[in-house]
Each structure stands twice: as structure tokens, then as C-alpha cells.
Amino acid sequence: MADMNNQQDQDLRFRCADVGDKSCKWEARGRNEDDIMRQVEQHGREKHNIQNVDDNMRQKIRGAINKQAA
């Protein structure tokens, strides 16, 4: 059972196009939402000039994080 839960924790994915610029092909993968959020915030600063991610945007991002199909 623990192995199954471990695998689920490692299979999260986020696509920038799901919450913002539809032409952006960037994706993040991580073990948990915090891993993904760090990557997303860095990507937002570097590629989209988003200096501050507010609570509303954080909520949209968390809603767009999905488990990858095995």
C-alpha cells in the first residue's frame, strides 16, 4: 500500500497553458504541490514577468495541478 501512495505523490503535473498564456508549452512535474508551486513561481517571474503570485492565482494554480496517468 505504501508504494502505491508514494507513486501517487510523485506524479503531479502542471501546465502553464491551463491557467494563463494558452501558447505557453511549459510544464512542471513534482512530488507534491509545494514542489510544483516553487517551479511555477520561478517560471512566472522569468518568462511572464509575474513578480508576485497572489492568493487568487495560487488557488487557480493548485486547481490546475493534476496527477499524471501511470
C-alpha positions in Angstrom: 0.0 0.0 0.0 2.8 2.5 0.9 4.4 2.1 -2.5 1.1 3.0 -4.3 0.8 6.2 -2.2 4.4 7.0 -2.8 4.0 6.7 -6.6 0.9 9.0 -6.5 2.8 11.6 -4.6 5.5 11.7 -7.3 3.2 12.0 -10.3 1.9 15.6 -10.2 1.9 17.8 -13.2 1.0 21.4 -14.0 0.8 23.1 -17.4 1.1 26.8 -17.7 -1.4 27.0 -20.6 -4.1 25.7 -18.2 -4.1 29.0 -16.2 -2.5 31.6 -18.3 -0.9 32.1 -21.7 -2.5 29.4 -23.9 0.5 29.4 -26.2 3.0 28.6 -23.4 4.0 24.9 -23.6 5.9 24.9 -20.2 5.1 22.1 -17.7 6.2 21.4 -14.2 6.3 18.0 -12.6 6.9 17.2 -8.9 6.3 15.1 -5.9 3.9 17.5 -4.2 2.1 20.8 -4.6 4.9 22.7 -2.9 7.5 21.4 -5.5 5.2 22.5 -8.3 4.5 25.9 -6.8 8.2 26.7 -6.5 8.7 25.9 -10.2 5.6 27.8 -11.2 6.6 30.9 -9.4 10.1 30.9 -10.9 8.6 30.3 -14.4 6.2 33.1 -13.9 8.9 35.6 -12.9 11.4 34.5 -15.7 9.0 34.0 -18.6 5.9 36.1 -17.9 7.2 38.9 -15.7 4.8 38.0 -12.9 6.6 39.3 -9.8 4.0 38.4 -7.1 1.7 35.4 -7.2 -1.4 36.4 -5.2 -3.7 34.1 -3.3 -6.3 34.0 -6.2 -3.6 32.9 -8.7 -2.2 30.4 -6.2 -5.7 28.9 -5.9 -6.0 28.7 -9.7 -2.6 27.0 -10.0 -3.4 24.5 -7.3 -6.7 23.7 -9.1 -4.8 23.0 -12.3 -2.2 20.6 -10.7 -3.1 17.1 -11.9 -2.0 13.6 -11.2 -0.3 12.0 -14.2 -1.6 8.9 -15.7 0.6 5.9 -14.9 
